[in-house]
Amino acid sequence: MATILIVDDRPSNRAFLNALLGFTGHLLLEAEDGAQALALARTHRPDLIITDILMPVMDGYELVQQVRHDPDLRSTRIIFFSAVYAERETQAMAARCGVATVLPKPADAQQIMDAVNAELGGAEGAAPQPGPTAQECDRALPFDLCTRLGELERMCLALIGERRVETLAASFLDAARRVLRADCAAVCLIDRGERSVRHLDAWALDPALLAPYARDEARLPGMLLRARAPLRLAGGDALLDHLPPRHPGLGSFLGLQVHDLQHPHGWLYCARHPGAPAFTDEEERWATALAAQLAVAYENLNLYDVVQRHASQLQLEALARADADAALRESEHRLELARQVFDSTQEGIMMTDADANIVAVNPAFEQITGYRESEVIGLSPRVLRSGRHDATFYRDMWHCLEKDGQWRGEIWNRRKNGEVYPERLSISAVRDEGGRLTAYVSVSTDMSALKAAHHQLDFLSNHDALTLLPNRSLFNDRLQQAMAAARQGDGQLALLLFNVDRLSRINDSLGHGAGDAVLREVARRVGEIAGPTDTLARLSGDEFVLLLTSCRDNEDIILAARRLIDAIAQPHEVGGHDLVVTGSVGISIFPRDGNAPGDLLKSADAALTDMKKSGRNGFRFFKGEMNAQALRWLALETRLRRAIERDELALHYQPQVSRIDGAVVGMEALLRWHSEEIGAVPPGDFIPLAEDTGLIHPIGEWVIRRACFQNKAWQNAGLPPVRVAVNVSANQFKAGAVSAIVRKALADSGLAPRYLEVELTESVMLGDSAAAEAQMAELRAMGVSLSLDDFGTGYSSLGYLSRFPLDKLKIDQTFVRNITTEQRSAAIAQATIALAQGLSLSVVAEGVETIGQRDFLGLIGCDVMQGYLYSRPVPAHEMALLLAKGRVAL
């Protein structure tokens, strides 16, 4: 047998654990807080402590700390039984103070029994045993324990929220006689003042028999009101003689006081007929638990009654005064509504007496003007005068008030901080029933936010939202004004139209936020260069224009252009990156290059286009031939759009030849355009135009399909199969459709993928390299070869060569051209070949035109060549003849 100490500040919880553990034969002790528990533990040395956590005087956590610091108690097993904290928090708290078992409230009976048995087994040093089965657990419990627990739970649920004492007592008696197996039972509940019986009820007894003795402390059952402990009597006990006369004979009696911590609530007793078993210690604990639950429920009912009595009393008082106060309440209601309107409206309200002295203002007036009510009471509204209106304005206002009784209009007033603001004002004169003037009331609306919004809207309609510079509309207006002034003064103007070069690369690599930051910084720097009469504007995207109005000669313009370019070229720090960008400038001069704003902008744009073709990062003055060139480009674009449908495009093929035996090992497909109207157009003219206009996408698809179909046609004709290389632009890769176009072309033509090679330039890898890499991987998965064209002329990177799935490098003709005469070109070609061989890539040299170039390339390890030495690009029927020969003879 073990000693178990139960610690909980709620009697019902202690009673529940007493009832559950009473049948086990263990000695059970109780404490209602940690301090009392610690004293009991030091006296009785319990084997197990079951404690709540949150309790008065000393909580469970502190109790455990005290036990662990006591040498005589530190080995005592402890269980936390609490519903205060979340399970994770409780487990953490238990771990910190060495408590192994935590039970949540509520916990089922078997869970509690298992935990108690486990802890007591651990305390005795016994090895842990397998847990009992459900059937064994049922056999281990007394046959009526579960029934009693069920009745106790049912009673608790019935008593919760019960508001009638009769029903409360009846529910309790029904549960008590079932739990305690009583033949008769009675309960008495007294009032809060302990002066009279509030309710007396009994089961199998006449309550009238007990009524005279309910509060008689000299007899049973009245003496239970002062009983400090349960009273358990057996048949023949002398105290049973103190029961009321005519009370049925009893074999055993169990009675106790119903009470809480502060005061008694009544008594209860249960009895059995002679010959029935006597009440046991366990049943005494059950009775204690029942009494505790009844005490809690009855206290709640009493509190509810108090609230109800107060509510009823207040209701009666309200009804008694309803008629007398009806008119007053209506008046107060109207006043309250007026006050709410006065206080909550967004308009400022000011009231004056008949002499125009301020008597009241509302919170909105205080917020608008900055004056507290106490600061303006007794003052004249003149305190708000802004000084923007003359005496005539105010004289007309007062005349209107006297004549019509009101005035409305817009006025400028002054806040306490000196700020002048616009407001819409309405003033009304108030008169009494006799027509005598008694007051003035003004209602004002602050219009400063509205006017600011209008100004902001006007600003945004004429300015760029990103840089806050004038936009195209405002710039055109200022340009017209500047031109008119220049005509009158016989002066000149300069228009500097400039771009931020290659801003799209920043947008693609670092995001548009970084590009926007660069544009804002460029606007700031150029704005510092501009003079006070100059105008800087952003027209669109990365295009800006600077209008110079004080330029005496071209030297001033050139100086301004150089300062502009230098300002743009200074490093930009964006998001932790140091970026360097350049600017290209096109310059037109008024009146030399145009007499209208549109003509000047067009001339500057032509000069800018010419500058960008020449390499960017510089400036160009407009020349007459530039306009002609621009018109030619426009006409060329129009014709190029119709070239496909008119069948004006064709592919020529240039063989790739083995240096060793002259065999044709491959070919490159090259696009040619012969316009019906203007004749042959060089690729250097129309390919960049196609890139700029987006026509490269349909033209590029046409090239891929035509090359596949032609190569398949040669193979069907019995010619030796060789690989055909097709150039694909960075714009096509950026669109993300290259792999799909190639797959469809191969499927439609029937050409095997190994006979197609896609040539790409290094610019493909500079944009969205991940997307390009995915497309290249897809092409390789089809079996298509990949080559890097013009290697060494762009942004060559070893990282690209190792990252992207390439098969071939092509040495650009700019290095091949001077390979025998220029050491630098020779070194670059040799390094490229060595690099390709180290990466297991094949090499093709482009632009081979002399035998000396061929031999030198052979010496440094290049065996496949392409150029005029072997053949110019030829039409398909001539290429068929070369394929039929199989080799090119020199």
Buried (B, 14 or more C-beta within 10 A) or exposed (E): EBBBBBBBBBBBBBBBBBBBBBBBEBEBBBBBBBBBBBEBBEEEEBBBBBBBBEBEEBBBBBBBBBBBEEEEBEEBBBBBBBBBBEEEEBBEBBEEBEBBBBBBEEBEBBEBBBBBBBBBBBBEEEEEEEEBEEEEBEEBBEEEBEEBBEBBEBBBEBBEEBEEBEEBBBBBBBBBBBBBBBBBBBBBBBBBEEEEBBBBBBBBBEBEBBBEBBBBEEBBBBBBBEBEEBBBBEBEBEEBEBBBEEBEEBBBBBBBBBBEEEEBBBBBBBBBBEEBEBBBEBBBBBBBBBBBBBBBBBBBBBEEBEEEEEEEEEEEEEEEEEEEEEEEEEEEEEEEEEEEEBEEBEBBBBBBBEEBBBBBBBBBBBEBBBBEBEBBEEBEBEBBBBEEBEEEEEEEBEEBBEEEEEBEEEBBBBBBEEEEBBBBBBBBBBEEEEEEBEBBBBBBBBBBEEEEEEEEEEEEEBBBEEBBBBBBEBBBBBBEEBBEEBEEEEBBBBBBBBBBBBBBBBBBBBEEEBBBBBBBBBBEBBBEBBEEEBBBBBBEEBBBBBBBBBBEEEEBBBEBBEBBBEBBBEEBEBEEEEBEBBBBBBBBBBBEBBEEBEBBBBBBBBBBBBBBEEEBBBBBBBBEEBBEBBEEBEEBBEBBEEBBEEEBBEBBBBBBBBBEEBBBBBBBBBBBBEBEEEEEBEBEEBBEBBBEBEBBBEBBBBBBBBBBBBBBBBBEEEBEBBBBBBBBBBBBBBBEBBBEBBBBBBEEBEBBBEBBBBBBBBBBBBBBBEEBBEBBEBBBEEEBBBBBBBBBBBEBEEEBBEEBEBBBBBBBBBBBBBBBEEEEBBEBBBEBBEBBBEEEBBBBBBBBBBEEBBEBBBEBEBBBBBBEBBBEBBEBEBBBEBBEEEBBEE
